[in-house]
Amino acid sequence: MASETPALSVHVKITVDPTKTDDFLKALRPTYEHVIAEPKNTFFELYRGTTPGVFVIVENWNADSDYMFNVQIKKDYYRPYHAALKDMLLKPVEHEIYSRMPGNEWTSVKQDS
C-alpha cells in the first residue's frame, strides 16, 4: 500500500569546538528527549563526523514543511539548547530538508538483528 502521508527528513549539521563535545551532548539530550516524544517524529539519529566536533542530526517527520516551520521549530523546548549552542559553535548550523518520495517504492526499513 502506498504511503500518502506527508513526510520530511531534516538534516542538521552542527560544528562545535571539539573540546566542548561533552557540553554539546549534554545540551542536546533534553531536546532529543522532547523531539522523540513528538507524535509526528518517526526517527532521530545523531551521527559524528570524521572531523572532530562535527555532528549531523537526522530526523524524520510525518509532517509537511508548513507544520515544521510554523509549529515544530517554535516549541519552547528548543530555546535552552539554542542558547547553549551559541558558545560552542565554530560554524553556523546548516539545515537541509528533504521531502519523501510518494508511495513506498523507494522505502526500506530493516529491524536491527
Gaussian input, Z-matrix of N, CA and C with variables (Angstrom, degrees):
# hf/3-21g

backbone

0 1
 N
 C     1     B1
 C     2     B2     1     A1
 N     3     B3     2     A2     1     D1
 C     4     B4     3     A3     2     D2
 C     5     B5     4     A4     3     D3
 N     6     B6     5     A5     4     D4
 C     7     B7     6     A6     5     D5
 C     8     B8     7     A7     6     D6
 N     9     B9     8     A8     7     D7
 C    10    B10     9     A9     8     D8
 C    11    B11    10    A10     9     D9
 N    12    B12    11    A11    10    D10
 C    13    B13    12    A12    11    D11
 C    14    B14    13    A13    12    D12
 N    15    B15    14    A14    13    D13
 C    16    B16    15    A15    14    D14
 C    17    B17    16    A16    15    D15
 N    18    B18    17    A17    16    D16
 C    19    B19    18    A18    17    D17
 C    20    B20    19    A19    18    D18
 N    21    B21    20    A20    19    D19
 C    22    B22    21    A21    20    D20
 C    23    B23    22    A22    21    D21
 N    24    B24    23    A23    22    D22
 C    25    B25    24    A24    23    D23
 C    26    B26    25    A25    24    D24
 N    27    B27    26    A26    25    D25
 C    28    B28    27    A27    26    D26
 C    29    B29    28    A28    27    D27
 N    30    B30    29    A29    28    D28
 C    31    B31    30    A30    29    D29
 C    32    B32    31    A31    30    D30
 N    33    B33    32    A32    31    D31
 C    34    B34    33    A33    32    D32
 C    35    B35    34    A34    33    D33
 N    36    B36    35    A35    34    D34
 C    37    B37    36    A36    35    D35
 C    38    B38    37    A37    36    D36
 N    39    B39    38    A38    37    D37
 C    40    B40    39    A39    38    D38
 C    41    B41    40    A40    39    D39
 N    42    B42    41    A41    40    D40
 C    43    B43    42    A42    41    D41
 C    44    B44    43    A43    42    D42
 N    45    B45    44    A44    43    D43
 C    46    B46    45    A45    44    D44
 C    47    B47    46    A46    45    D45
 N    48    B48    47    A47    46    D46
 C    49    B49    48    A48    47    D47
 C    50    B50    49    A49    48    D48
 N    51    B51    50    A50    49    D49
 C    52    B52    51    A51    50    D50
 C    53    B53    52    A52    51    D51
 N    54    B54    53    A53    52    D52
 C    55    B55    54    A54    53    D53
 C    56    B56    55    A55    54    D54
 N    57    B57    56    A56    55    D55
 C    58    B58    57    A57    56    D56
 C    59    B59    58    A58    57    D57
 N    60    B60    59    A59    58    D58
 C    61    B61    60    A60    59    D59
 C    62    B62    61    A61    60    D60
 N    63    B63    62    A62    61    D61
 C    64    B64    63    A63    62    D62
 C    65    B65    64    A64    63    D63
 N    66    B66    65    A65    64    D64
 C    67    B67    66    A66    65    D65
 C    68    B68    67    A67    66    D66
 N    69    B69    68    A68    67    D67
 C    70    B70    69    A69    68    D68
 C    71    B71    70    A70    69    D69
 N    72    B72    71    A71    70    D70
 C    73    B73    72    A72    71    D71
 C    74    B74    73    A73    72    D72
 N    75    B75    74    A74    73    D73
 C    76    B76    75    A75    74    D74
 C    77    B77    76    A76    75    D75
 N    78    B78    77    A77    76    D76
 C    79    B79    78    A78    77    D77
 C    80    B80    79    A79    78    D78
 N    81    B81    80    A80    79    D79
 C    82    B82    81    A81    80    D80
 C    83    B83    82    A82    81    D81
 N    84    B84    83    A83    82    D82
 C    85    B85    84    A84    83    D83
 C    86    B86    85    A85    84    D84
 N    87    B87    86    A86    85    D85
 C    88    B88    87    A87    86    D86
 C    89    B89    88    A88    87    D87
 N    90    B90    89    A89    88    D88
 C    91    B91    90    A90    89    D89
 C    92    B92    91    A91    90    D90
 N    93    B93    92    A92    91    D91
 C    94    B94    93    A93    92    D92
 C    95    B95    94    A94    93    D93
 N    96    B96    95    A95    94    D94
 C    97    B97    96    A96    95    D95
 C    98    B98    97    A97    96    D96
 N    99    B99    98    A98    97    D97
 C   100   B100    99    A99    98    D98
 C   101   B101   100   A100    99    D99
 N   102   B102   101   A101   100   D100
 C   103   B103   102   A102   101   D101
 C   104   B104   103   A103   102   D102
 N   105   B105   104   A104   103   D103
 C   106   B106   105   A105   104   D104
 C   107   B107   106   A106   105   D105
 N   108   B108   107   A107   106   D106
 C   109   B109   108   A108   107   D107
 C   110   B110   109   A109   108   D108
 N   111   B111   110   A110   109   D109
 C   112   B112   111   A111   110   D110
 C   113   B113   112   A112   111   D111
 N   114   B114   113   A113   112   D112
 C   115   B115   114   A114   113   D113
 C   116   B116   115   A115   114   D114
 N   117   B117   116   A116   115   D115
 C   118   B118   117   A117   116   D116
 C   119   B119   118   A118   117   D117
 N   120   B120   119   A119   118   D118
 C   121   B121   120   A120   119   D119
 C   122   B122   121   A121   120   D120
 N   123   B123   122   A122   121   D121
 C   124   B124   123   A123   122   D122
 C   125   B125   124   A124   123   D123
 N   126   B126   125   A125   124   D124
 C   127   B127   126   A126   125   D125
 C   128   B128   127   A127   126   D126
 N   129   B129   128   A128   127   D127
 C   130   B130   129   A129   128   D128
 C   131   B131   130   A130   129   D129
 N   132   B132   131   A131   130   D130
 C   133   B133   132   A132   131   D131
 C   134   B134   133   A133   132   D132
 N   135   B135   134   A134   133   D133
 C   136   B136   135   A135   134   D134
 C   137   B137   136   A136   135   D135
 N   138   B138   137   A137   136   D136
 C   139   B139   138   A138   137   D137
 C   140   B140   139   A139   138   D138
 N   141   B141   140   A140   139   D139
 C   142   B142   141   A141   140   D140
 C   143   B143   142   A142   141   D141
 N   144   B144   143   A143   142   D142
 C   145   B145   144   A144   143   D143
 C   146   B146   145   A145   144   D144
 N   147   B147   146   A146   145   D145
 C   148   B148   147   A147   146   D146
 C   149   B149   148   A148   147   D147
 N   150   B150   149   A149   148   D148
 C   151   B151   150   A150   149   D149
 C   152   B152   151   A151   150   D150
 N   153   B153   152   A152   151   D151
 C   154   B154   153   A153   152   D152
 C   155   B155   154   A154   153   D153
 N   156   B156   155   A155   154   D154
 C   157   B157   156   A156   155   D155
 C   158   B158   157   A157   156   D156
 N   159   B159   158   A158   157   D157
 C   160   B160   159   A159   158   D158
 C   161   B161   160   A160   159   D159
 N   162   B162   161   A161   160   D160
 C   163   B163   162   A162   161   D161
 C   164   B164   163   A163   162   D162
 N   165   B165   164   A164   163   D163
 C   166   B166   165   A165   164   D164
 C   167   B167   166   A166   165   D165
 N   168   B168   167   A167   166   D166
 C   169   B169   168   A168   167   D167
 C   170   B170   169   A169   168   D168
 N   171   B171   170   A170   169   D169
 C   172   B172   171   A171   170   D170
 C   173   B173   172   A172   171   D171
 N   174   B174   173   A173   172   D172
 C   175   B175   174   A174   173   D173
 C   176   B176   175   A175   174   D174
 N   177   B177   176   A176   175   D175
 C   178   B178   177   A177   176   D176
 C   179   B179   178   A178   177   D177
 N   180   B180   179   A179   178   D178
 C   181   B181   180   A180   179   D179
 C   182   B182   181   A181   180   D180
 N   183   B183   182   A182   181   D181
 C   184   B184   183   A183   182   D182
 C   185   B185   184   A184   183   D183
 N   186   B186   185   A185   184   D184
 C   187   B187   186   A186   185   D185
 C   188   B188   187   A187   186   D186
 N   189   B189   188   A188   187   D187
 C   190   B190   189   A189   188   D188
 C   191   B191   190   A190   189   D189
 N   192   B192   191   A191   190   D190
 C   193   B193   192   A192   191   D191
 C   194   B194   193   A193   192   D192
 N   195   B195   194   A194   193   D193
 C   196   B196   195   A195   194   D194
 C   197   B197   196   A196   195   D195
 N   198   B198   197   A197   196   D196
 C   199   B199   198   A198   197   D197
 C   200   B200   199   A199   198   D198
 N   201   B201   200   A200   199   D199
 C   202   B202   201   A201   200   D200
 C   203   B203   202   A202   201   D201
 N   204   B204   203   A203   202   D202
 C   205   B205   204   A204   203   D203
 C   206   B206   205   A205   204   D204
 N   207   B207   206   A206   205   D205
 C   208   B208   207   A207   206   D206
 C   209   B209   208   A208   207   D207
 N   210   B210   209   A209   208   D208
 C   211   B211   210   A210   209   D209
 C   212   B212   211   A211   210   D210
 N   213   B213   212   A212   211   D211
 C   214   B214   213   A213   212   D212
 C   215   B215   214   A214   213   D213
 N   216   B216   215   A215   214   D214
 C   217   B217   216   A216   215   D215
 C   218   B218   217   A217   216   D216
 N   219   B219   218   A218   217   D217
 C   220   B220   219   A219   218   D218
 C   221   B221   220   A220   219   D219
 N   222   B222   221   A221   220   D220
 C   223   B223   222   A222   221   D221
 C   224   B224   223   A223   222   D222
 N   225   B225   224   A224   223   D223
 C   226   B226   225   A225   224   D224
 C   227   B227   226   A226   225   D225
 N   228   B228   227   A227   226   D226
 C   229   B229   228   A228   227   D227
 C   230   B230   229   A229   228   D228
 N   231   B231   230   A230   229   D229
 C   232   B232   231   A231   230   D230
 C   233   B233   232   A232   231   D231
 N   234   B234   233   A233   232   D232
 C   235   B235   234   A234   233   D233
 C   236   B236   235   A235   234   D234
 N   237   B237   236   A236   235   D235
 C   238   B238   237   A237   236   D236
 C   239   B239   238   A238   237   D237
 N   240   B240   239   A239   238   D238
 C   241   B241   240   A240   239   D239
 C   242   B242   241   A241   240   D240
 N   243   B243   242   A242   241   D241
 C   244   B244   243   A243   242   D242
 C   245   B245   244   A244   243   D243
 N   246   B246   245   A245   244   D244
 C   247   B247   246   A246   245   D245
 C   248   B248   247   A247   246   D246
 N   249   B249   248   A248   247   D247
 C   250   B250   249   A249   248   D248
 C   251   B251   250   A250   249   D249
 N   252   B252   251   A251   250   D250
 C   253   B253   252   A252   251   D251
 C   254   B254   253   A253   252   D252
 N   255   B255   254   A254   253   D253
 C   256   B256   255   A255   254   D254
 C   257   B257   256   A256   255   D255
 N   258   B258   257   A257   256   D256
 C   259   B259   258   A258   257   D257
 C   260   B260   259   A259   258   D258
 N   261   B261   260   A260   259   D259
 C   262   B262   261   A261   260   D260
 C   263   B263   262   A262   261   D261
 N   264   B264   263   A263   262   D262
 C   265   B265   264   A264   263   D263
 C   266   B266   265   A265   264   D264
 N   267   B267   266   A266   265   D265
 C   268   B268   267   A267   266   D266
 C   269   B269   268   A268   267   D267
 N   270   B270   269   A269   268   D268
 C   271   B271   270   A270   269   D269
 C   272   B272   271   A271   270   D270
 N   273   B273   272   A272   271   D271
 C   274   B274   273   A273   272   D272
 C   275   B275   274   A274   273   D273
 N   276   B276   275   A275   274   D274
 C   277   B277   276   A276   275   D275
 C   278   B278   277   A277   276   D276
 N   279   B279   278   A278   277   D277
 C   280   B280   279   A279   278   D278
 C   281   B281   280   A280   279   D279
 N   282   B282   281   A281   280   D280
 C   283   B283   282   A282   281   D281
 C   284   B284   283   A283   282   D282
 N   285   B285   284   A284   283   D283
 C   286   B286   285   A285   284   D284
 C   287   B287   286   A286   285   D285
 N   288   B288   287   A287   286   D286
 C   289   B289   288   A288   287   D287
 C   290   B290   289   A289   288   D288
 N   291   B291   290   A290   289   D289
 C   292   B292   291   A291   290   D290
 C   293   B293   292   A292   291   D291
 N   294   B294   293   A293   292   D292
 C   295   B295   294   A294   293   D293
 C   296   B296   295   A295   294   D294
 N   297   B297   296   A296   295   D295
 C   298   B298   297   A297   296   D296
 C   299   B299   298   A298   297   D297
 N   300   B300   299   A299   298   D298
 C   301   B301   300   A300   299   D299
 C   302   B302   301   A301   300   D300
 N   303   B303   302   A302   301   D301
 C   304   B304   303   A303   302   D302
 C   305   B305   304   A304   303   D303
 N   306   B306   305   A305   304   D304
 C   307   B307   306   A306   305   D305
 C   308   B308   307   A307   306   D306
 N   309   B309   308   A308   307   D307
 C   310   B310   309   A309   308   D308
 C   311   B311   310   A310   309   D309
 N   312   B312   311   A311   310   D310
 C   313   B313   312   A312   311   D311
 C   314   B314   313   A313   312   D312
 N   315   B315   314   A314   313   D313
 C   316   B316   315   A315   314   D314
 C   317   B317   316   A316   315   D315
 N   318   B318   317   A317   316   D316
 C   319   B319   318   A318   317   D317
 C   320   B320   319   A319   318   D318
 N   321   B321   320   A320   319   D319
 C   322   B322   321   A321   320   D320
 C   323   B323   322   A322   321   D321
 N   324   B324   323   A323   322   D322
 C   325   B325   324   A324   323   D323
 C   326   B326   325   A325   324   D324
 N   327   B327   326   A326   325   D325
 C   328   B328   327   A327   326   D326
 C   329   B329   328   A328   327   D327
 N   330   B330   329   A329   328   D328
 C   331   B331   330   A330   329   D329
 C   332   B332   331   A331   330   D330
 N   333   B333   332   A332   331   D331
 C   334   B334   333   A333   332   D332
 C   335   B335   334   A334   333   D333
 N   336   B336   335   A335   334   D334
 C   337   B337   336   A336   335   D335
 C   338   B338   337   A337   336   D336

   B1=1.4544
   B2=1.5301
   B3=1.3080
   B4=1.4588
   B5=1.5170
   B6=1.3179
   B7=1.4595
   B8=1.5170
   B9=1.3238
   B10=1.4624
   B11=1.5262
   B12=1.3238
   B13=1.4606
   B14=1.5195
   B15=1.3467
   B16=1.4598
   B17=1.5251
   B18=1.3101
   B19=1.4577
   B20=1.5160
   B21=1.3194
   B22=1.4596
   B23=1.5156
   B24=1.3212
   B25=1.4536
   B26=1.5207
   B27=1.3198
   B28=1.4581
   B29=1.5240
   B30=1.3391
   B31=1.4591
   B32=1.5255
   B33=1.3179
   B34=1.4595
   B35=1.5211
   B36=1.3312
   B37=1.4658
   B38=1.5199
   B39=1.3240
   B40=1.4594
   B41=1.5215
   B42=1.3310
   B43=1.4616
   B44=1.5180
   B45=1.3350
   B46=1.4624
   B47=1.5218
   B48=1.3188
   B49=1.4597
   B50=1.5299
   B51=1.3309
   B52=1.4672
   B53=1.5284
   B54=1.3232
   B55=1.4716
   B56=1.5245
   B57=1.3374
   B58=1.4653
   B59=1.5315
   B60=1.3229
   B61=1.4636
   B62=1.5209
   B63=1.3193
   B64=1.4689
   B65=1.5221
   B66=1.3382
   B67=1.4691
   B68=1.5283
   B69=1.3233
   B70=1.4608
   B71=1.5268
   B72=1.3269
   B73=1.4645
   B74=1.5243
   B75=1.3158
   B76=1.4698
   B77=1.5332
   B78=1.3246
   B79=1.4720
   B80=1.5275
   B81=1.3273
   B82=1.4615
   B83=1.5264
   B84=1.3278
   B85=1.4744
   B86=1.5329
   B87=1.3488
   B88=1.4750
   B89=1.5343
   B90=1.3215
   B91=1.4631
   B92=1.5228
   B93=1.3135
   B94=1.4671
   B95=1.5264
   B96=1.3324
   B97=1.4706
   B98=1.5309
   B99=1.3273
   B100=1.4720
   B101=1.5257
   B102=1.3262
   B103=1.4658
   B104=1.5231
   B105=1.3332
   B106=1.4669
   B107=1.5271
   B108=1.3335
   B109=1.4688
   B110=1.5295
   B111=1.3226
   B112=1.4659
   B113=1.5303
   B114=1.3345
   B115=1.4716
   B116=1.5293
   B117=1.3163
   B118=1.4640
   B119=1.5275
   B120=1.3274
   B121=1.4663
   B122=1.5223
   B123=1.3278
   B124=1.4658
   B125=1.5200
   B126=1.3297
   B127=1.4636
   B128=1.5163
   B129=1.3227
   B130=1.4648
   B131=1.5160
   B132=1.3179
   B133=1.4615
   B134=1.5135
   B135=1.3301
   B136=1.4573
   B137=1.5199
   B138=1.3129
   B139=1.4613
   B140=1.5233
   B141=1.3215
   B142=1.4621
   B143=1.5263
   B144=1.3272
   B145=1.4568
   B146=1.5199
   B147=1.3194
   B148=1.4601
   B149=1.5198
   B150=1.3224
   B151=1.4597
   B152=1.5215
   B153=1.3360
   B154=1.4697
   B155=1.5297
   B156=1.3199
   B157=1.4575
   B158=1.5161
   B159=1.3310
   B160=1.4628
   B161=1.5306
   B162=1.3350
   B163=1.4598
   B164=1.5202
   B165=1.3272
   B166=1.4612
   B167=1.5219
   B168=1.3140
   B169=1.4628
   B170=1.5214
   B171=1.3248
   B172=1.4617
   B173=1.5219
   B174=1.3195
   B175=1.4670
   B176=1.5251
   B177=1.3176
   B178=1.4617
   B179=1.5208
   B180=1.3194
   B181=1.4601
   B182=1.5201
   B183=1.3094
   B184=1.4656
   B185=1.5235
   B186=1.3201
   B187=1.4643
   B188=1.5197
   B189=1.3245
   B190=1.4563
   B191=1.5259
   B192=1.3223
   B193=1.4643
   B194=1.5247
   B195=1.3270
   B196=1.4643
   B197=1.5293
   B198=1.3148
   B199=1.4664
   B200=1.5322
   B201=1.3099
   B202=1.4658
   B203=1.5263
   B204=1.3437
   B205=1.4605
   B206=1.5219
   B207=1.3201
   B208=1.4619
   B209=1.5168
   B210=1.3213
   B211=1.4667
   B212=1.5256
   B213=1.3253
   B214=1.4651
   B215=1.5275
   B216=1.3226
   B217=1.4679
   B218=1.5260
   B219=1.3170
   B220=1.4680
   B221=1.5249
   B222=1.3176
   B223=1.4667
   B224=1.5256
   B225=1.3319
   B226=1.4621
   B227=1.5195
   B228=1.3065
   B229=1.4619
   B230=1.5280
   B231=1.3192
   B232=1.4681
   B233=1.5338
   B234=1.3158
   B235=1.4713
   B236=1.5259
   B237=1.3403
   B238=1.4719
   B239=1.5348
   B240=1.3148
   B241=1.4676
   B242=1.5265
   B243=1.3194
   B244=1.4639
   B245=1.5261
   B246=1.3197
   B247=1.4689
   B248=1.5274
   B249=1.3273
   B250=1.4677
   B251=1.5245
   B252=1.3050
   B253=1.4577
   B254=1.5263
   B255=1.3139
   B256=1.4678
   B257=1.5218
   B258=1.3215
   B259=1.4639
   B260=1.5274
   B261=1.3138
   B262=1.4648
   B263=1.5224
   B264=1.3187
   B265=1.4655
   B266=1.5247
   B267=1.3254
   B268=1.4601
   B269=1.5231
   B270=1.3369
   B271=1.4642
   B272=1.5228
   B273=1.3233
   B274=1.4651
   B275=1.5331
   B276=1.3107
   B277=1.4627
   B278=1.5312
   B279=1.3286
   B280=1.4668
   B281=1.5275
   B282=1.3374
   B283=1.4716
   B284=1.5235
   B285=1.3145
   B286=1.4571
   B287=1.5223
   B288=1.3228
   B289=1.4628
   B290=1.5238
   B291=1.3205
   B292=1.4589
   B293=1.5203
   B294=1.3250
   B295=1.4673
   B296=1.5235
   B297=1.3298
   B298=1.4625
   B299=1.5262
   B300=1.3097
   B301=1.4629
   B302=1.5219
   B303=1.3430
   B304=1.4651
   B305=1.5296
   B306=1.3110
   B307=1.4586
   B308=1.5220
   B309=1.3180
   B310=1.4645
   B311=1.5220
   B312=1.3241
   B313=1.4600
   B314=1.5282
   B315=1.3391
   B316=1.4603
   B317=1.5193
   B318=1.3196
   B319=1.4628
   B320=1.5217
   B321=1.3150
   B322=1.4629
   B323=1.5190
   B324=1.3060
   B325=1.4612
   B326=1.5198
   B327=1.3176
   B328=1.4615
   B329=1.5168
   B330=1.2989
   B331=1.4597
   B332=1.5229
   B333=1.3468
   B334=1.4633
   B335=1.5173
   B336=1.3349
   B337=1.4638
   B338=1.5014
   A1=108.55
   A2=117.43
   A3=122.32
   A4=110.95
   A5=114.45
   A6=120.14
   A7=109.18
   A8=116.89
   A9=121.65
   A10=111.09
   A11=116.73
   A12=121.16
   A13=109.36
   A14=117.90
   A15=117.99
   A16=109.43
   A17=116.14
   A18=119.25
   A19=110.09
   A20=113.89
   A21=121.49
   A22=109.94
   A23=114.51
   A24=121.26
   A25=106.44
   A26=115.78
   A27=122.40
   A28=107.57
   A29=116.41
   A30=122.06
   A31=107.55
   A32=115.64
   A33=121.36
   A34=108.27
   A35=116.84
   A36=121.80
   A37=108.64
   A38=114.83
   A39=121.73
   A40=108.02
   A41=116.79
   A42=121.34
   A43=108.16
   A44=114.98
   A45=120.93
   A46=109.79
   A47=115.52
   A48=121.54
   A49=106.97
   A50=118.54
   A51=120.16
   A52=114.03
   A53=117.34
   A54=119.48
   A55=111.32
   A56=117.02
   A57=121.50
   A58=112.27
   A59=116.75
   A60=120.90
   A61=111.81
   A62=117.67
   A63=120.11
   A64=111.33
   A65=116.99
   A66=120.73
   A67=110.62
   A68=116.18
   A69=120.65
   A70=110.65
   A71=116.50
   A72=120.28
   A73=111.43
   A74=116.66
   A75=120.88
   A76=110.29
   A77=117.32
   A78=121.26
   A79=111.39
   A80=116.66
   A81=120.98
   A82=112.54
   A83=118.21
   A84=121.99
   A85=113.77
   A86=120.52
   A87=118.85
   A88=112.55
   A89=116.99
   A90=119.99
   A91=110.11
   A92=116.82
   A93=121.49
   A94=110.53
   A95=116.78
   A96=120.91
   A97=111.17
   A98=116.78
   A99=120.55
   A100=111.16
   A101=116.58
   A102=120.33
   A103=111.15
   A104=118.18
   A105=118.85
   A106=112.14
   A107=116.88
   A108=120.66
   A109=112.25
   A110=117.11
   A111=120.94
   A112=109.72
   A113=118.25
   A114=120.76
   A115=113.83
   A116=117.88
   A117=120.79
   A118=113.08
   A119=117.70
   A120=120.59
   A121=109.14
   A122=116.55
   A123=120.71
   A124=113.38
   A125=117.32
   A126=119.98
   A127=108.67
   A128=116.19
   A129=121.45
   A130=106.74
   A131=116.37
   A132=120.81
   A133=109.05
   A134=114.48
   A135=122.18
   A136=107.61
   A137=115.74
   A138=121.90
   A139=109.20
   A140=115.49
   A141=121.89
   A142=107.00
   A143=116.38
   A144=120.28
   A145=111.88
   A146=116.46
   A147=120.45
   A148=111.41
   A149=117.21
   A150=122.12
   A151=108.20
   A152=118.46
   A153=119.92
   A154=111.90
   A155=115.56
   A156=121.87
   A157=115.09
   A158=117.76
   A159=120.81
   A160=109.24
   A161=115.07
   A162=122.42
   A163=108.86
   A164=115.81
   A165=121.39
   A166=107.58
   A167=114.95
   A168=121.68
   A169=106.87
   A170=116.22
   A171=121.64
   A172=107.00
   A173=115.23
   A174=121.77
   A175=107.92
   A176=116.38
   A177=121.04
   A178=108.35
   A179=114.57
   A180=121.65
   A181=110.77
   A182=116.64
   A183=122.09
   A184=106.19
   A185=114.69
   A186=121.51
   A187=108.36
   A188=115.56
   A189=119.67
   A190=109.15
   A191=116.32
   A192=119.98
   A193=111.91
   A194=117.80
   A195=120.56
   A196=110.45
   A197=117.09
   A198=121.09
   A199=110.40
   A200=116.63
   A201=119.69
   A202=111.49
   A203=117.15
   A204=120.59
   A205=113.71
   A206=117.73
   A207=120.16
   A208=114.81
   A209=116.99
   A210=120.20
   A211=110.88
   A212=116.07
   A213=119.69
   A214=113.51
   A215=118.12
   A216=118.59
   A217=113.53
   A218=117.26
   A219=120.83
   A220=112.94
   A221=117.84
   A222=120.62
   A223=110.11
   A224=114.81
   A225=121.50
   A226=114.44
   A227=118.56
   A228=118.85
   A229=113.74
   A230=118.68
   A231=120.83
   A232=112.38
   A233=117.71
   A234=121.06
   A235=114.35
   A236=120.09
   A237=118.71
   A238=112.38
   A239=116.49
   A240=120.78
   A241=110.54
   A242=117.55
   A243=120.59
   A244=111.43
   A245=117.41
   A246=120.70
   A247=110.57
   A248=117.11
   A249=121.05
   A250=111.12
   A251=116.58
   A252=121.73
   A253=112.58
   A254=117.67
   A255=121.91
   A256=112.71
   A257=117.96
   A258=121.73
   A259=113.19
   A260=117.69
   A261=121.51
   A262=113.43
   A263=116.89
   A264=121.28
   A265=113.49
   A266=115.33
   A267=121.30
   A268=110.82
   A269=116.41
   A270=123.27
   A271=107.82
   A272=117.83
   A273=119.23
   A274=110.98
   A275=115.88
   A276=121.84
   A277=108.26
   A278=116.05
   A279=121.87
   A280=109.02
   A281=116.32
   A282=121.83
   A283=109.74
   A284=115.57
   A285=121.54
   A286=107.37
   A287=116.17
   A288=121.08
   A289=108.35
   A290=114.70
   A291=121.61
   A292=109.42
   A293=116.62
   A294=122.09
   A295=108.74
   A296=115.38
   A297=120.09
   A298=109.76
   A299=115.79
   A300=121.22
   A301=108.06
   A302=118.42
   A303=120.51
   A304=111.48
   A305=114.58
   A306=120.57
   A307=111.79
   A308=115.76
   A309=121.06
   A310=112.94
   A311=117.20
   A312=120.68
   A313=112.13
   A314=117.52
   A315=122.15
   A316=111.67
   A317=117.17
   A318=121.61
   A319=110.06
   A320=115.47
   A321=121.32
   A322=107.76
   A323=116.18
   A324=121.45
   A325=107.17
   A326=116.10
   A327=120.99
   A328=109.15
   A329=115.52
   A330=121.18
   A331=108.53
   A332=116.01
   A333=119.74
   A334=109.44
   A335=116.57
   A336=118.80
   A337=111.27
   D1=133.79
   D2=-178.93
   D3=-76.16
   D4=142.51
   D5=177.84
   D6=-89.35
   D7=126.19
   D8=178.24
   D9=-109.24
   D10=3.12
   D11=179.33
   D12=-70.96
   D13=131.40
   D14=176.06
   D15=-62.27
   D16=140.06
   D17=-179.28
   D18=-146.66
   D19=140.62
   D20=179.40
   D21=-127.38
   D22=151.59
   D23=169.47
   D24=-118.78
   D25=123.30
   D26=-178.27
   D27=-107.28
   D28=125.19
   D29=179.44
   D30=-116.55
   D31=123.90
   D32=-176.01
   D33=-122.54
   D34=117.17
   D35=178.17
   D36=-99.51
   D37=124.71
   D38=-176.03
   D39=-124.11
   D40=127.06
   D41=177.87
   D42=-116.87
   D43=110.24
   D44=-178.76
   D45=-111.56
   D46=160.53
   D47=172.09
   D48=-56.31
   D49=121.59
   D50=-177.47
   D51=-56.01
   D52=-26.41
   D53=178.32
   D54=-73.71
   D55=-9.97
   D56=-179.22
   D57=-109.94
   D58=18.90
   D59=-178.99
   D60=-57.50
   D61=-46.89
   D62=-179.77
   D63=-62.87
   D64=-38.92
   D65=177.56
   D66=-64.64
   D67=-40.06
   D68=177.93
   D69=-60.53
   D70=-49.33
   D71=-178.88
   D72=-63.05
   D73=-37.51
   D74=177.82
   D75=-65.59
   D76=-40.65
   D77=179.47
   D78=-69.53
   D79=-34.16
   D80=-178.45
   D81=-73.27
   D82=-32.52
   D83=-171.78
   D84=-50.70
   D85=-52.03
   D86=-178.57
   D87=-62.27
   D88=-37.69
   D89=178.55
   D90=-66.52
   D91=-42.97
   D92=175.68
   D93=-54.74
   D94=-47.18
   D95=-178.63
   D96=-61.37
   D97=-40.41
   D98=178.05
   D99=-67.40
   D100=-45.18
   D101=-177.14
   D102=-62.59
   D103=-46.30
   D104=-177.28
   D105=-69.39
   D106=-16.42
   D107=175.81
   D108=-83.00
   D109=-11.86
   D110=179.81
   D111=-68.18
   D112=131.07
   D113=-179.11
   D114=-59.13
   D115=-31.05
   D116=-177.44
   D117=-85.27
   D118=-9.92
   D119=177.75
   D120=-82.82
   D121=126.51
   D122=-178.28
   D123=-113.06
   D124=-10.02
   D125=-174.75
   D126=-162.78
   D127=139.91
   D128=174.04
   D129=-150.26
   D130=124.04
   D131=172.21
   D132=-139.66
   D133=144.73
   D134=176.31
   D135=-109.46
   D136=128.53
   D137=179.01
   D138=-114.86
   D139=145.24
   D140=176.08
   D141=-104.57
   D142=130.80
   D143=178.91
   D144=-77.02
   D145=172.21
   D146=177.19
   D147=-75.38
   D148=-20.35
   D149=175.07
   D150=-88.56
   D151=127.87
   D152=179.53
   D153=-55.02
   D154=135.50
   D155=178.13
   D156=89.30
   D157=-3.49
   D158=-179.51
   D159=-99.85
   D160=126.83
   D161=179.77
   D162=-131.25
   D163=150.25
   D164=173.47
   D165=-129.58
   D166=127.80
   D167=173.51
   D168=-100.04
   D169=131.86
   D170=174.44
   D171=-118.65
   D172=120.65
   D173=178.91
   D174=-123.44
   D175=136.19
   D176=172.40
   D177=-112.66
   D178=140.77
   D179=-174.77
   D180=-134.56
   D181=138.54
   D182=167.65
   D183=-87.34
   D184=75.85
   D185=-175.82
   D186=-159.70
   D187=163.27
   D188=174.54
   D189=-102.92
   D190=173.68
   D191=-176.72
   D192=-64.55
   D193=-31.64
   D194=177.30
   D195=-59.26
   D196=-46.71
   D197=178.10
   D198=-62.11
   D199=-45.53
   D200=-176.54
   D201=-62.16
   D202=-44.60
   D203=-176.01
   D204=-80.70
   D205=-28.52
   D206=-175.36
   D207=-103.76
   D208=-13.70
   D209=-179.50
   D210=-124.33
   D211=-62.16
   D212=-169.70
   D213=-61.81
   D214=-52.61
   D215=-174.24
   D216=-69.72
   D217=-8.91
   D218=179.01
   D219=-92.34
   D220=1.84
   D221=-177.49
   D222=-68.67
   D223=139.16
   D224=-174.65
   D225=-60.97
   D226=-27.34
   D227=-175.53
   D228=-68.19
   D229=-11.96
   D230=175.60
   D231=-77.48
   D232=-24.08
   D233=-172.56
   D234=-57.93
   D235=-51.11
   D236=179.92
   D237=-61.22
   D238=-37.21
   D239=178.69
   D240=-63.45
   D241=-49.17
   D242=-179.66
   D243=-63.49
   D244=-37.35
   D245=178.17
   D246=-64.24
   D247=-44.16
   D248=-179.74
   D249=-67.41
   D250=-36.31
   D251=-175.93
   D252=-64.79
   D253=-32.17
   D254=-176.12
   D255=-52.97
   D256=-40.46
   D257=-177.29
   D258=-81.07
   D259=-4.88
   D260=-177.29
   D261=-106.97
   D262=-22.74
   D263=-171.30
   D264=-68.66
   D265=136.13
   D266=170.98
   D267=-99.11
   D268=-21.25
   D269=179.71
   D270=-142.01
   D271=158.07
   D272=174.00
   D273=-60.94
   D274=147.87
   D275=177.20
   D276=-67.79
   D277=137.12
   D278=179.50
   D279=-108.67
   D280=132.76
   D281=179.45
   D282=-120.45
   D283=138.05
   D284=171.48
   D285=-134.02
   D286=137.38
   D287=-179.66
   D288=-124.96
   D289=131.32
   D290=-178.79
   D291=-123.24
   D292=141.88
   D293=174.74
   D294=-95.30
   D295=136.92
   D296=178.44
   D297=-67.89
   D298=143.53
   D299=174.85
   D300=-64.32
   D301=143.41
   D302=-179.83
   D303=-63.49
   D304=151.89
   D305=178.78
   D306=74.93
   D307=-167.23
   D308=-178.50
   D309=-116.54
   D310=11.56
   D311=-177.34
   D312=-58.91
   D313=-32.26
   D314=-176.29
   D315=-113.61
   D316=30.41
   D317=-178.27
   D318=-121.00
   D319=131.37
   D320=173.47
   D321=-145.54
   D322=126.82
   D323=177.50
   D324=-129.26
   D325=123.49
   D326=179.12
   D327=-112.08
   D328=140.93
   D329=176.60
   D330=-81.05
   D331=145.64
   D332=174.76
   D333=-61.17
   D334=142.94
   D335=178.23
   D336=-92.48

